[in-house]
């Protein structure tokens, strides 16, 4: 039985005998785009057209009485499809030697003029391949969702920073308002739309949608405020700051609705289960939908609590019950002793949802959701009361090897 | 920037230079392959019409290993180097300087984010071949990479030693060399760094590597070590 070594390289598929001679080859067209497409296929462990043609021609030329050696396990299947016996061998001498001689073959096949050009050719090809792969990554919508959620988090940070500055600044003029209006956005609206204390009246506040009681309180106090009198010239920059905050708030709304449309597209099940914001945060922590889909439920449960988790692992203390999924209302509204159980249950359902999003794309979230709600109700009835505290044994040794 | 007093070849490491500055301090440097071009925020020195790039030991683990006196630098002009975990190309660019146009650097990096930066470094450096791939599957880039003299690995993966063995099997020539940067914290946070190093080194020994030197990289990098080994399959 003849032994044949098969390999697929940039420019084509080759069959080589034990002595390293090329006994058959199928060469790809000399077009850089076509070559790049070929290479991408090789990397995805798919057979190229040239490789499949080589198999057919081998069988018709030499019959099926061949022992074929390949160095990629995924090719074994295609060999048995055409009825050939396949042997898997990593780093076989024959193939390694053949690869060393590639520059010579490239010249013979007319892809380059001299062996010296080989590396230049390789350099050009590898740059083109890498660029096309990067583009493929850039097209992935999940990365857009990751950036959008990070932008939203940035906005929140800036917004809060500005809010405390605004309160401090405007309090020189009207210190009492700080306690009366707790919501940052309402506070910013008053400053931006009405400005100086003198212009804070019933009509204006009503337009901003405050309740009757609140309006009376604000107007009452504004009449006898202890704050300094400010000229329009001094109020103006404060109003500018407040206006930027309103602008930021609008931008946040826009991003949120954009994010929810992207999330529905890339991860419909996850989004249905925990909403677009939390879903995107999980994506952001994992890096991409693919990596998230490959995480176990136990990891998803503590995503975002890495600091606490690794501290616990190092010292042998208690591991965290939840990471970013704490933001799921059923967890943070639940009493403390139920949270861990709900977090565990949610993360298992999430793990299923994310895998469905990434691998099949089928919509199964409604079933997951009813299951989850059922379990949460069960937890709430079974563990309605806090557990009785067991006296801890003092001086417990940390769990360390 | 302080004035350059003189530049001379390093006494132990071929193709690595020492730049002496006016204030008496010295810097490690490599001869810039692409004159006038910076890769990160390193200094460029000109001396006798030759341009050198400062090699910052706080940014590059290989430079740190050299400053800490690792036994040998097997990467010299003309070497073919398989670089696993090239990142944004800081160290890879210096390796590219050292091997020169006769040499080759196959730079494998898995993260698209840093690959964008590595790509722009590779565009101007003809000897640097960027490969966006997972180093755990060498068969996926075997069509690009030829036999290598040296593997330089800085992958910060829990299974890095076995990953290196797999790549060595595919690409490293007999008698070739390995530099492996081990980041103890990436492998197992619960174990002491020395224990992690020992375990990784044991894996290498089982895979036909002769350990020639192990260097701790502090103070440049905390809990890092550089292993220097020879392949004797």
HADDOCK unambig.tbl for C-alpha pairs under 7 A between the chains (distance, minus, plus):
assign (segid A and resid 9 and name CA) (segid B and resid 143 and name CA) 5.15 0.50 0.50
assign (segid A and resid 10 and name CA) (segid B and resid 143 and name CA) 6.37 0.50 0.50
assign (segid A and resid 42 and name CA) (segid B and resid 140 and name CA) 6.89 0.50 0.50
assign (segid A and resid 43 and name CA) (segid B and resid 140 and name CA) 4.66 0.50 0.50
assign (segid A and resid 43 and name CA) (segid B and resid 141 and name CA) 6.83 0.50 0.50
assign (segid A and resid 72 and name CA) (segid B and resid 139 and name CA) 6.92 0.50 0.50
assign (segid A and resid 91 and name CA) (segid B and resid 169 and name CA) 6.43 0.50 0.50
assign (segid A and resid 91 and name CA) (segid B and resid 170 and name CA) 5.25 0.50 0.50
assign (segid A and resid 99 and name CA) (segid B and resid 146 and name CA) 6.88 0.50 0.50
assign (segid A and resid 100 and name CA) (segid B and resid 146 and name CA) 6.48 0.50 0.50
assign (segid A and resid 120 and name CA) (segid B and resid 126 and name CA) 6.99 0.50 0.50
assign (segid A and resid 123 and name CA) (segid B and resid 126 and name CA) 6.65 0.50 0.50
assign (segid A and resid 123 and name CA) (segid B and resid 129 and name CA) 5.51 0.50 0.50
assign (segid A and resid 126 and name CA) (segid B and resid 129 and name CA) 6.31 0.50 0.50
assign (segid A and resid 126 and name CA) (segid B and resid 130 and name CA) 6.21 0.50 0.50
assign (segid A and resid 126 and name CA) (segid B and resid 131 and name CA) 6.62 0.50 0.50
assign (segid A and resid 127 and name CA) (segid B and resid 130 and name CA) 6.56 0.50 0.50
assign (segid A and resid 130 and name CA) (segid B and resid 131 and name CA) 6.44 0.50 0.50
assign (segid A and resid 130 and name CA) (segid B and resid 132 and name CA) 5.88 0.50 0.50
assign (segid A and resid 134 and name CA) (segid B and resid 112 and name CA) 6.33 0.50 0.50
assign (segid A and resid 313 and name CA) (segid B and resid 190 and name CA) 6.28 0.50 0.50
assign (segid A and resid 314 and name CA) (segid B and resid 189 and name CA) 6.74 0.50 0.50
assign (segid A and resid 314 and name CA) (segid B and resid 190 and name CA) 4.97 0.50 0.50
